[in-house]
Amino acid sequence: DNVIFELGLFMGRLGRSRTFIVHEKDAHLKLPSDLAGITVSPYRKRENLSAALSPTCTPIIKAIRSLGSFEGRANAQLTRATHEMEGVSSKVSNLTRRLIQSRILELKIVERRIPVDERKAVEQDRKELEALLAQTT
């Protein structure tokens, strides 16, 4: 009963396709109908357990490889959060670029309205922002 319970835990966590039952071929296994669809892999009892299990494990290994790595709920949530953060990062980057462009335009307007001898600092600020903008594209 404990084995069936644990099997149910694995099914709940990993899914049916990633849950396997390995049992001795001559054992009389009584499986509830709820476990239909679980891969059952029998082995022949031998002195050398490793040799007995090798033919049984090969199809399981192939199945695991074809399914790929398991991405549990936490990993799936992390992947979603990462994609969302990348989207936010892109939006912040675009907003920053627009703010820089806006500030450059403001400085150009200010440059035209102030006396020539007072333009140097404003011009320097504008050029620094233009250089920064060039780096962000």
Rosetta constraint file for C-alpha pairs under 8 A:
AtomPair CA 1 CA 5 HARMONIC 6.18 0.50
AtomPair CA 2 CA 6 HARMONIC 6.08 0.50
AtomPair CA 3 CA 7 HARMONIC 5.99 0.50
AtomPair CA 4 CA 8 HARMONIC 6.22 0.50
AtomPair CA 5 CA 9 HARMONIC 6.42 0.50
AtomPair CA 6 CA 10 HARMONIC 6.31 0.50
AtomPair CA 7 CA 11 HARMONIC 6.18 0.50
AtomPair CA 7 CA 19 HARMONIC 7.50 0.50
AtomPair CA 8 CA 12 HARMONIC 6.08 0.50
AtomPair CA 9 CA 13 HARMONIC 6.22 0.50
AtomPair CA 10 CA 14 HARMONIC 5.60 0.50
AtomPair CA 10 CA 15 HARMONIC 7.10 0.50
AtomPair CA 10 CA 19 HARMONIC 6.38 0.50
AtomPair CA 11 CA 15 HARMONIC 4.50 0.50
AtomPair CA 11 CA 16 HARMONIC 5.18 0.50
AtomPair CA 11 CA 18 HARMONIC 7.47 0.50
AtomPair CA 11 CA 19 HARMONIC 5.85 0.50
AtomPair CA 12 CA 16 HARMONIC 7.92 0.50
AtomPair CA 13 CA 72 HARMONIC 7.82 0.50
AtomPair CA 14 CA 18 HARMONIC 5.69 0.50
AtomPair CA 14 CA 19 HARMONIC 6.78 0.50
AtomPair CA 14 CA 70 HARMONIC 7.59 0.50
AtomPair CA 14 CA 72 HARMONIC 7.64 0.50
AtomPair CA 15 CA 19 HARMONIC 6.52 0.50
AtomPair CA 16 CA 37 HARMONIC 6.82 0.50
AtomPair CA 16 CA 38 HARMONIC 5.72 0.50
AtomPair CA 17 CA 37 HARMONIC 7.86 0.50
AtomPair CA 17 CA 38 HARMONIC 6.84 0.50
AtomPair CA 17 CA 39 HARMONIC 7.59 0.50
AtomPair CA 18 CA 64 HARMONIC 7.01 0.50
AtomPair CA 18 CA 67 HARMONIC 7.97 0.50
AtomPair CA 19 CA 38 HARMONIC 6.32 0.50
AtomPair CA 19 CA 39 HARMONIC 6.95 0.50
AtomPair CA 20 CA 38 HARMONIC 6.10 0.50
AtomPair CA 20 CA 39 HARMONIC 5.00 0.50
AtomPair CA 20 CA 40 HARMONIC 5.98 0.50
AtomPair CA 20 CA 41 HARMONIC 7.26 0.50
AtomPair CA 20 CA 60 HARMONIC 7.54 0.50
AtomPair CA 21 CA 38 HARMONIC 7.24 0.50
AtomPair CA 21 CA 39 HARMONIC 6.23 0.50
AtomPair CA 21 CA 40 HARMONIC 4.70 0.50
AtomPair CA 21 CA 41 HARMONIC 5.92 0.50
AtomPair CA 21 CA 42 HARMONIC 7.99 0.50
AtomPair CA 22 CA 40 HARMONIC 6.12 0.50
AtomPair CA 22 CA 41 HARMONIC 4.83 0.50
AtomPair CA 22 CA 42 HARMONIC 5.57 0.50
AtomPair CA 22 CA 43 HARMONIC 7.28 0.50
AtomPair CA 22 CA 56 HARMONIC 7.58 0.50
AtomPair CA 23 CA 27 HARMONIC 7.07 0.50
AtomPair CA 23 CA 40 HARMONIC 7.72 0.50
AtomPair CA 23 CA 41 HARMONIC 6.52 0.50
AtomPair CA 23 CA 42 HARMONIC 4.85 0.50
AtomPair CA 23 CA 43 HARMONIC 6.24 0.50
AtomPair CA 24 CA 42 HARMONIC 5.42 0.50
AtomPair CA 24 CA 43 HARMONIC 5.05 0.50
AtomPair CA 24 CA 44 HARMONIC 5.97 0.50
AtomPair CA 24 CA 45 HARMONIC 6.28 0.50
AtomPair CA 25 CA 42 HARMONIC 4.81 0.50
AtomPair CA 25 CA 43 HARMONIC 5.17 0.50
AtomPair CA 25 CA 44 HARMONIC 5.43 0.50
AtomPair CA 25 CA 45 HARMONIC 7.39 0.50
AtomPair CA 26 CA 44 HARMONIC 7.63 0.50
AtomPair CA 31 CA 35 HARMONIC 6.54 0.50
AtomPair CA 32 CA 36 HARMONIC 7.74 0.50
AtomPair CA 41 CA 56 HARMONIC 5.89 0.50
AtomPair CA 42 CA 56 HARMONIC 6.52 0.50
AtomPair CA 43 CA 52 HARMONIC 6.12 0.50
AtomPair CA 43 CA 53 HARMONIC 6.00 0.50
AtomPair CA 43 CA 55 HARMONIC 7.58 0.50
AtomPair CA 43 CA 56 HARMONIC 5.89 0.50
AtomPair CA 44 CA 52 HARMONIC 5.88 0.50
AtomPair CA 44 CA 53 HARMONIC 7.87 0.50
AtomPair CA 45 CA 49 HARMONIC 7.37 0.50
AtomPair CA 45 CA 52 HARMONIC 6.23 0.50
AtomPair CA 46 CA 51 HARMONIC 7.66 0.50
AtomPair CA 46 CA 52 HARMONIC 5.75 0.50
AtomPair CA 48 CA 52 HARMONIC 6.30 0.50
AtomPair CA 49 CA 53 HARMONIC 6.10 0.50
AtomPair CA 50 CA 54 HARMONIC 6.08 0.50
AtomPair CA 51 CA 55 HARMONIC 7.73 0.50
AtomPair CA 52 CA 56 HARMONIC 7.67 0.50
AtomPair CA 53 CA 57 HARMONIC 6.00 0.50
AtomPair CA 54 CA 58 HARMONIC 6.27 0.50
AtomPair CA 55 CA 59 HARMONIC 7.61 0.50
AtomPair CA 56 CA 60 HARMONIC 7.16 0.50
AtomPair CA 57 CA 61 HARMONIC 6.03 0.50
AtomPair CA 58 CA 62 HARMONIC 6.29 0.50
AtomPair CA 59 CA 63 HARMONIC 6.11 0.50
AtomPair CA 60 CA 64 HARMONIC 6.17 0.50
AtomPair CA 61 CA 65 HARMONIC 6.16 0.50
AtomPair CA 62 CA 66 HARMONIC 6.15 0.50
AtomPair CA 63 CA 67 HARMONIC 6.21 0.50
AtomPair CA 64 CA 68 HARMONIC 6.28 0.50
AtomPair CA 64 CA 69 HARMONIC 7.79 0.50
AtomPair CA 65 CA 69 HARMONIC 7.66 0.50
AtomPair CA 71 CA 75 HARMONIC 5.49 0.50
AtomPair CA 71 CA 76 HARMONIC 6.05 0.50
AtomPair CA 72 CA 76 HARMONIC 6.13 0.50
AtomPair CA 73 CA 77 HARMONIC 6.01 0.50
AtomPair CA 74 CA 78 HARMONIC 6.11 0.50
AtomPair CA 75 CA 79 HARMONIC 6.07 0.50
AtomPair CA 76 CA 80 HARMONIC 6.21 0.50
AtomPair CA 77 CA 81 HARMONIC 6.06 0.50
AtomPair CA 78 CA 82 HARMONIC 6.02 0.50
AtomPair CA 79 CA 83 HARMONIC 6.31 0.50
AtomPair CA 80 CA 84 HARMONIC 6.19 0.50
AtomPair CA 81 CA 85 HARMONIC 6.07 0.50
AtomPair CA 82 CA 86 HARMONIC 6.16 0.50
AtomPair CA 83 CA 87 HARMONIC 6.31 0.50
AtomPair CA 84 CA 88 HARMONIC 6.25 0.50
AtomPair CA 85 CA 89 HARMONIC 5.92 0.50
AtomPair CA 86 CA 90 HARMONIC 6.16 0.50
AtomPair CA 87 CA 91 HARMONIC 6.29 0.50
AtomPair CA 88 CA 92 HARMONIC 6.11 0.50
AtomPair CA 89 CA 93 HARMONIC 6.07 0.50
AtomPair CA 90 CA 94 HARMONIC 6.22 0.50
AtomPair CA 91 CA 95 HARMONIC 6.10 0.50
AtomPair CA 92 CA 96 HARMONIC 6.02 0.50
AtomPair CA 93 CA 97 HARMONIC 6.24 0.50
AtomPair CA 94 CA 98 HARMONIC 6.29 0.50
AtomPair CA 95 CA 99 HARMONIC 6.18 0.50
AtomPair CA 96 CA 100 HARMONIC 6.19 0.50
AtomPair CA 97 CA 101 HARMONIC 6.18 0.50
AtomPair CA 97 CA 133 HARMONIC 6.56 0.50
AtomPair CA 97 CA 136 HARMONIC 7.30 0.50
AtomPair CA 98 CA 102 HARMONIC 6.04 0.50
AtomPair CA 99 CA 103 HARMONIC 6.13 0.50
AtomPair CA 100 CA 104 HARMONIC 6.16 0.50
AtomPair CA 100 CA 129 HARMONIC 6.51 0.50
AtomPair CA 100 CA 130 HARMONIC 8.00 0.50
AtomPair CA 100 CA 133 HARMONIC 6.81 0.50
AtomPair CA 101 CA 105 HARMONIC 6.37 0.50
AtomPair CA 101 CA 133 HARMONIC 7.55 0.50
AtomPair CA 102 CA 106 HARMONIC 6.32 0.50
AtomPair CA 103 CA 107 HARMONIC 6.19 0.50
AtomPair CA 103 CA 126 HARMONIC 7.98 0.50
AtomPair CA 104 CA 108 HARMONIC 6.24 0.50
AtomPair CA 104 CA 126 HARMONIC 5.55 0.50
AtomPair CA 104 CA 129 HARMONIC 6.67 0.50
AtomPair CA 104 CA 130 HARMONIC 7.12 0.50
AtomPair CA 105 CA 109 HARMONIC 6.34 0.50
AtomPair CA 106 CA 110 HARMONIC 6.20 0.50
AtomPair CA 107 CA 111 HARMONIC 5.96 0.50
AtomPair CA 107 CA 122 HARMONIC 6.40 0.50
AtomPair CA 107 CA 123 HARMONIC 7.44 0.50
AtomPair CA 107 CA 125 HARMONIC 7.89 0.50
AtomPair CA 107 CA 126 HARMONIC 6.08 0.50
AtomPair CA 108 CA 112 HARMONIC 6.47 0.50
AtomPair CA 108 CA 123 HARMONIC 7.92 0.50
AtomPair CA 108 CA 126 HARMONIC 7.44 0.50
AtomPair CA 109 CA 113 HARMONIC 6.57 0.50
AtomPair CA 110 CA 114 HARMONIC 6.29 0.50
AtomPair CA 110 CA 122 HARMONIC 7.70 0.50
AtomPair CA 111 CA 119 HARMONIC 5.73 0.50
AtomPair CA 111 CA 122 HARMONIC 6.54 0.50
AtomPair CA 111 CA 123 HARMONIC 6.93 0.50
AtomPair CA 114 CA 118 HARMONIC 6.51 0.50
AtomPair CA 114 CA 119 HARMONIC 6.54 0.50
AtomPair CA 115 CA 119 HARMONIC 6.60 0.50
AtomPair CA 116 CA 120 HARMONIC 7.88 0.50
AtomPair CA 118 CA 122 HARMONIC 7.88 0.50
AtomPair CA 119 CA 123 HARMONIC 5.84 0.50
AtomPair CA 120 CA 124 HARMONIC 6.08 0.50
AtomPair CA 121 CA 125 HARMONIC 6.26 0.50
AtomPair CA 122 CA 126 HARMONIC 6.21 0.50
AtomPair CA 123 CA 127 HARMONIC 6.17 0.50
AtomPair CA 124 CA 128 HARMONIC 6.21 0.50
AtomPair CA 125 CA 129 HARMONIC 6.27 0.50
AtomPair CA 126 CA 130 HARMONIC 6.15 0.50
AtomPair CA 127 CA 131 HARMONIC 6.14 0.50
AtomPair CA 128 CA 132 HARMONIC 6.19 0.50
AtomPair CA 129 CA 133 HARMONIC 6.03 0.50
AtomPair CA 130 CA 134 HARMONIC 6.16 0.50
AtomPair CA 131 CA 135 HARMONIC 6.46 0.50
AtomPair CA 132 CA 136 HARMONIC 6.55 0.50
AtomPair CA 133 CA 137 HARMONIC 6.73 0.50
